[in-house]
Amino acid sequence: MGNCFGFQPVLDPNPSSTSATNSNRPSTPGRNYSNGEGFSATSSSAGFSQFSAASSEDTRSTGEILPTPNLKIYSFLDLKNATKNFKSDMVLGVGGFGTVYKGWVDPRNLAPSKLGTGMLVAIKKLNPESVQGFQEWQSEVSFLGRLSHPNLVKLLGYCSEDTELLLVYEFVQRGSLENHLFRRSVEVLSWDIRMKVAIGAARGLAFLHNLDKQIIYRDFKASNILLDGGYNAKIADFGLAKLGPSGENSHVTTRIMGTYGYAAPEYMATGHLYVNSDVYGFGVVLLEMMTGLRALDTRRPRNQQNLVDWLKPLLSQKRKMKTIMDARIEGQYSSTAALQVAQLTLRCLEHDPKHRPSTKEVVEVLEQIAVMDKPKESKKTRSLIR
């Protein structure tokens, strides 16, 4: 996983301001809520009063903004019972916010249920010493509590009792895309499934970008894409999300935060955050999916440690495609499809954000590539993508 950097900003009621107000509590670097099991995580940094439910028909067909948060309010005792008193064998992962546990609730009313019965959920408990916890908890409830889209993780409820702050999410069975791409113990994703994941993640971003008041996700990376039982992508961790520019402004200016290797160059250099800064991060993840290699890996030779710097010059060279592509999926795609994904990746990685495609266009291109002729797929592959 890439290294996180920067400081957590306070909620910014003016997304087009030219400077950001710093929180007096720095964010915890290297947030990683994943240990290989599926769950959803974290939050946003902007209130819903800043945007309305209007968005393009293309992205609203499967997503919406709820008039008010539709969340279950839990007592601390409820969640204590749902997790066996937060026992260690219930832990899914640990991060800067705190610890994530698995628990069970009744699917009909989301009330806590007996262990092993009902619906499995992910319960995130704030570490009292967390430097960013309350702000992220508060933002998650007001932000993700009103967004509904198949390719975004679903927040089900929360608890605020004395000093105890918890969040309850849907459980996402197959864990992160990062684990599937880079962990040897996890089943290798086929070409078709990688395309399915890429399309789903792009749809999630397009939904955020096409709201009447755009949302910039700001931390798009493989570890923040979770996969459900059908390998449907769900974008998680809205901790760095920010409202997009308003009026005639092309960008918002904010303190630099994100993950090395994924953050867009214009944002790293100036703190100027564009909607298409997310597209750059998407391009990095596409490159990871093509190659099966991490965006940053210090174990590689020095001139190959940054994946984009190393392979971007080769993406336009058809003869180099076979050497770039993940050897584990050889024979599962046509050379034309691979080249078109490479060309799309190259466009996403353009230095100038104005030259990058919109997420709507990214979805359209990927959908066209996904239905292209390819080598005959195996029965196993067909069963996995259904």
C-alpha positions in Angstrom: 0.0 0.0 0.0 1.2 3.5 -0.7 2.2 5.9 2.0 -0.3 8.6 2.9 0.9 12.1 3.5 -0.3 15.5 4.6 -2.6 16.8 7.3 -6.3 16.3 7.7 -8.2 19.5 6.9 -11.2 20.7 9.0 -14.6 20.8 7.3 -14.4 23.4 4.6 -17.7 25.2 4.0 -16.2 27.1 1.1 -14.8 24.5 -1.4 -13.5 27.1 -3.8 -11.4 28.9 -1.3 -7.8 29.5 -2.2 -6.4 28.3 1.1 -7.2 25.5 3.5 -7.6 25.8 7.2 -5.5 23.2 9.0 -6.8 21.0 11.7 -4.8 21.1 14.9 -4.6 17.4 14.7 -2.5 15.8 12.0 -3.8 12.8 10.1 -2.3 9.4 10.7 0.0 8.3 7.8 -0.3 5.0 6.1 -3.9 4.3 6.9 -4.7 0.6 6.0 -7.9 -0.9 7.2 -7.5 -4.2 5.3 -6.1 -7.5 6.5 -7.4 -9.5 3.6 -11.0 -9.9 4.7 -13.7 -7.7 3.3 -15.1 -4.7 5.0 -15.9 -1.1 4.2 -14.1 2.0 5.5 -13.9 5.4 6.2 -15.2 9.0 5.6 -15.5 12.3 3.8 -14.6 15.8 4.7 -17.5 17.9 3.5 -21.1 18.5 4.5 -24.1 17.8 2.4 -25.5 21.4 2.6 -23.0 22.2 -0.2 -24.6 20.1 -3.0 -28.0 19.0 -4.2 -29.3 15.7 -5.6 -29.3 16.9 -9.2 -26.9 14.9 -11.5 -26.8 13.6 -15.0 -29.2 10.9 -16.0 -26.3 8.6 -17.0 -25.0 8.3 -13.5 -28.3 8.7 -11.6 -29.9 5.7 -13.1 -28.4 3.5 -10.4 -27.5 6.0 -7.7 -29.2 8.7 -5.7 -28.8 11.2 -2.8 -31.2 10.5 0.0 -33.1 13.6 1.3 -31.9 12.7 4.8 -29.4 10.2 6.1 -31.2 6.8 6.5 -29.0 5.3 9.2 -29.6 3.0 12.2 -28.6 4.6 15.5 -27.0 2.0 17.8 -26.2 2.0 21.5 -22.7 1.0 22.5 -24.1 -2.1 24.2 -25.7 -3.1 20.8 -22.4 -3.1 19.1 -20.5 -4.6 22.0 -22.9 -7.6 21.8 -22.6 -7.8 18.0 -18.8 -8.2 18.2 -18.4 -10.4 21.3 -17.2 -7.5 23.3 -14.8 -6.5 20.6 -12.8 -9.6 20.9 -9.6 -10.0 18.9 -10.9 -12.9 16.9 -13.5 -10.5 15.4 -10.9 -8.0 14.1 -10.9 -7.4 10.4 -8.3 -4.7 10.3 -6.7 -1.7 12.1 -6.1 1.8 10.8 -5.6 5.4 11.9 -9.3 5.8 12.8 -9.3 2.7 15.0 -10.2 -1.0 14.7 -12.7 -2.6 12.4 -14.6 -5.7 13.7 -17.0 -8.1 12.1 -20.5 -8.4 13.7 -24.0 -9.6 12.9 -27.3 -7.8 12.6 -30.9 -8.7 11.6 -31.2 -7.9 7.9 -34.9 -6.8 8.4 -34.3 -4.0 10.9 -30.4 -3.9 11.3 -30.8 -4.7 15.0 -27.9 -6.7 16.6 -28.4 -10.4 16.2 -26.8 -13.5 17.7 -23.3 -14.3 16.6 -23.2 -16.2 13.3 -26.9 -15.4 12.5 -28.3 -12.7 10.3 -26.3 -10.4 8.2 -22.5 -9.9 8.5 -21.4 -6.3 8.9 -18.2 -4.4 9.5 -18.1 -2.3 12.7 -15.4 0.4 13.0 -14.6 1.6 16.5 -12.8 4.9 17.1 -9.5 4.7 18.9 -9.7 7.4 21.6 -6.2 8.4 20.7 -6.9 8.8 17.0 -5.8 12.2 15.7 -8.4 12.3 12.9 -11.2 10.1 14.3 -14.0 12.4 15.4 -13.8 14.5 12.3 -13.9 11.5 10.0 -16.7 9.9 12.0 -18.8 13.0 11.9 -18.2 13.5 8.1 -19.0 9.9 7.4 -22.4 10.1 9.0 -23.4 13.3 7.2 -21.7 12.4 3.9 -21.8 8.7 3.1 -25.0 8.4 5.0 -26.9 10.1 2.2 -25.1 8.7 -0.9 -26.5 5.6 -2.4 -24.8 3.9 -5.4 -24.0 0.2 -6.2 -20.3 1.0 -6.5 -20.0 2.9 -3.2 -19.8 1.1 0.1 -22.9 1.5 2.2 -23.0 3.0 5.6 -25.7 1.3 7.7 -25.6 3.1 11.0 -23.6 4.6 13.8 -23.1 5.0 17.5 -22.2 8.1 19.5 -22.3 7.4 23.2 -20.1 9.3 25.7 -16.6 9.0 24.2 -17.5 6.0 22.1 -17.8 6.6 18.4 -18.6 3.7 16.0 -19.7 3.2 12.4 -21.5 0.2 10.9 -21.0 -0.7 7.2 -22.1 -3.4 4.8 -19.6 -6.3 4.8 -17.8 -6.6 1.5 -16.9 -10.3 1.1 -13.8 -10.5 -1.1 -11.7 -7.7 0.4 -9.7 -5.2 -1.5 -8.6 -5.1 -5.1 -5.1 -4.5 -3.7 -5.1 -7.9 -2.0 -6.3 -9.7 -5.2 -3.7 -8.1 -7.4 -0.6 -8.4 -5.1 -1.1 -11.1 -2.5 0.1 -14.6 -3.6 -2.4 -16.3 -1.3 -5.4 -14.7 -3.0 -6.9 -16.0 -6.3 -5.7 -14.2 -9.4 -8.3 -12.1 -11.0 -9.0 -12.9 -14.7 -9.0 -10.3 -17.4 -12.8 -10.2 -17.6 -13.1 -9.7 -13.8 -10.5 -6.9 -13.9 -12.5 -5.2 -16.6 -15.7 -5.6 -14.5 -13.9 -4.1 -11.5 -12.5 -1.2 -13.5 -16.0 -0.4 -15.0 -17.6 -0.6 -11.6 -15.1 1.7 -9.9 -15.3 4.1 -12.8 -19.1 4.2 -12.5 -18.7 5.0 -8.8 -16.3 7.9 -9.5 -18.6 9.1 -12.4 -21.5 9.3 -10.0 -19.5 11.5 -7.6 -18.2 13.7 -10.4 -21.6 14.2 -12.1 -23.6 15.3 -9.0 -24.9 18.9 -9.2 -22.2 19.7 -6.7 -19.3 17.5 -7.7 -17.3 15.4 -5.2 -13.6 14.9 -5.6 -12.7 11.6 -4.1 -8.9 12.4 -3.8 -7.6 9.0 -2.7 -8.3 6.6 -5.5 -6.2 3.5 -5.1 -6.4 -0.3 -5.2 -6.7 -0.7 -1.4 -9.8 1.6 -1.5 -11.7 -0.6 -4.0 -13.5 -3.4 -2.3 -15.0 -6.4 -4.1 -18.3 -8.2 -3.1 -19.2 -11.8 -3.8 -19.9 -11.1 -7.4 -16.7 -9.1 -7.9 -18.6 -5.8 -8.1 -16.4 -2.9 -7.1 -17.3 -0.7 -4.2 -15.3 2.5 -3.5 -14.5 2.8 0.2 -12.7 5.3 2.5 -14.1 8.8 1.9 -11.7 10.3 4.5 -10.1 12.7 1.9 -13.1 13.4 -0.2 -13.8 17.1 -0.9 -16.5 19.2 -2.6 -15.4 20.2 -6.1 -15.0 23.8 -7.4 -18.0 26.1 -7.6 -19.0 28.8 -10.1 -16.3 29.6 -12.6 -13.5 28.0 -10.6 -11.7 25.1 -12.2 -10.2 23.7 -9.0 -10.1 23.9 -5.3 -6.9 24.7 -3.4 -6.2 22.5 -0.4 -3.5 21.1 1.7 -1.8 18.2 -0.1 -3.0 14.9 1.1 -3.3 11.4 -0.5 -1.1 8.5 -1.3 2.3 8.6 -3.0 2.2 7.0 -6.4 -1.5 7.7 -7.0 -1.8 11.5 -6.4 -2.0 13.6 -9.5 1.1 15.7 -10.4 -0.7 19.1 -10.5 -2.0 18.4 -7.0 1.3 17.3 -5.6 3.0 20.4 -7.1 0.5 23.1 -6.3 -2.3 21.8 -4.0 -4.7 22.6 -6.9 -7.3 19.8 -6.9 -9.4 19.2 -10.0 -12.2 16.8 -10.6 -9.9 15.1 -13.1 -7.2 14.7 -10.4 -9.2 11.6 -9.6 -8.9 10.4 -13.2 -5.1 10.3 -12.8 -5.4 8.0 -9.8 -7.8 5.8 -11.8 -5.1 5.6 -14.5 -2.6 4.4 -12.0 -4.9 1.7 -10.8 -5.6 0.7 -14.4 -1.8 0.3 -14.9 -1.7 -1.9 -11.8 -4.5 -4.0 -13.1 -2.8 -4.4 -16.5 0.6 -5.3 -15.0 -0.1 -6.9 -11.7 2.6 -4.6 -10.2 2.3 -2.0 -7.4 2.3 1.7 -8.1 5.3 2.0 -5.8 7.6 -0.8 -4.8 11.1 -0.1 -3.4 12.1 -3.7 -3.9 12.2 -3.1 -7.7 15.4 -1.6 -9.3 15.6 2.1 -8.6 14.5 3.2 -12.1 11.4 0.9 -11.9 10.2 1.7 -8.4 7.6 4.2 -9.6 5.3 2.2 -11.9 4.1 5.2 -13.9 7.5 6.7 -14.4 8.8 3.3 -15.5 6.0 2.1 -17.8 4.1 5.1 -19.1 6.6 5.6 -22.0 5.8 2.1 -23.1 2.0 2.3 -23.2 1.9 3.7 -26.7 4.1 0.9 -28.1 2.1 -2.0 -29.4 5.2 -4.3 -29.5 5.8 -3.7 -25.8 2.3 -4.8 -24.7 3.2 -8.4 -24.0 6.1 -7.4 -21.8 3.9 -5.0 -19.8 0.9 -7.2 -19.2 0.5 -9.4 -16.2 1.8 -12.9 -17.2 -0.8 -14.6 -15.0 -3.7 -13.5 -17.4 -1.9 -14.2 -20.7 -4.2 -15.6 -23.4 -7.4 -14.1 -21.8 -7.6 -10.9 -23.9 -7.0 -9.8 -27.4 -4.0 -7.7 -28.3 -6.4 -5.0 -29.5 -8.2 -4.9 -26.1 -4.9 -4.7 -24.3 -3.7 -1.8 -26.5 -6.9 0.1 -26.0 -6.7 -0.2 -22.2 -3.1 1.0 -22.5 -4.2 4.0 -24.6 -7.0 4.8 -22.1 -4.5 4.5 -19.2 -2.1 6.8 -21.0 -4.9 9.4 -21.4 -5.8 9.2 -17.8 -2.1 9.8 -16.9 -1.8 13.0 -18.9 0.2 15.6 -17.0 -2.4 18.3 -17.7 -5.8 17.5 -16.1 -7.6 19.2 -19.0 -6.3 16.6 -21.4 -7.6 13.7 -19.3 -10.9 12.0 -20.2 -13.9 12.5 -17.9 -15.0 9.6 -15.8 -18.1 9.3 -17.9 -15.9 8.8 -21.0 -13.7 6.3 -19.1 -16.8 4.2 -18.3 -17.9 4.3 -22.0 -14.5 3.3 -23.3 -14.1 0.4 -20.8 -17.6 -0.9 -21.6 -16.6 -1.0 -25.3 -13.4 -2.8 -24.5 -15.1 -5.3 -22.3 -17.3 -6.7 -25.1 -14.5 -6.9 -27.7 -13.7 -10.3 -29.2 -11.2 -12.2 -27.1 -9.9 -15.8 -26.7 -12.5 -18.3 -25.6 -13.0 -18.1 -21.8 -12.9 -21.0 -19.5 -15.9 -22.3 -17.6 -14.3 -21.2 -14.4 -13.9 -17.7 -15.6 -17.5 -17.5 -16.8 -18.8 -18.7 -13.4 -16.7 -16.1 -11.5 -18.1 -13.1 -13.4 -21.7 -14.0 -13.1 
